[in-house]
């Protein structure tokens, strides 16, 4: 997801370029699998403004039944990449604003690398509690089997031993006086 923006940096403010990305990733366990969509680059006074709406898929684990799942994600990226090296002279540019932590910049070869922005925005787009389906019943708290049509239950609910005295009080209260 690297774009050579040397020609765009030579143009006037407001010049535009459009690109299409279609990338596949191999996350270790959970994370973004695929991402695709249009990328719009616009020349600004300080560098290149990137605007994109990407769609893709992510791999995760259902938070109820613990099955591996793949689910859709969307990323909206709106970032300005600052120019650090003059495209004609190759000399460093004095930026009128101090460099902020996390600010994206164009490298000395005039390459705009969208990978880190996609990684950061992709991490934010991941679901905190992904589900395999909206009505996933989850796992049985007694036996750990998946709840559903084939699982009829494990019998009476287990009572927490710390609350057993309350069960005795309830039983005593149910008897006629």
Secondary structure, 3 states (H helix, E strand, C coil): CEEECHHHHHCCCCCEEEEEEEEECCCCCCEEEEEEEEEEEEECCCEEEEEEEEEEEEEEECCCCCCEEEEEEEEEEEEEEEECECCCCCCECCCCCCCCCCCCEECCCCEEECHHHHHHHHHHHCCCCCCCCCCCCCECCCCCCECCCCCCCCCCCCCCHHHHHHHHHHHHHHCCC
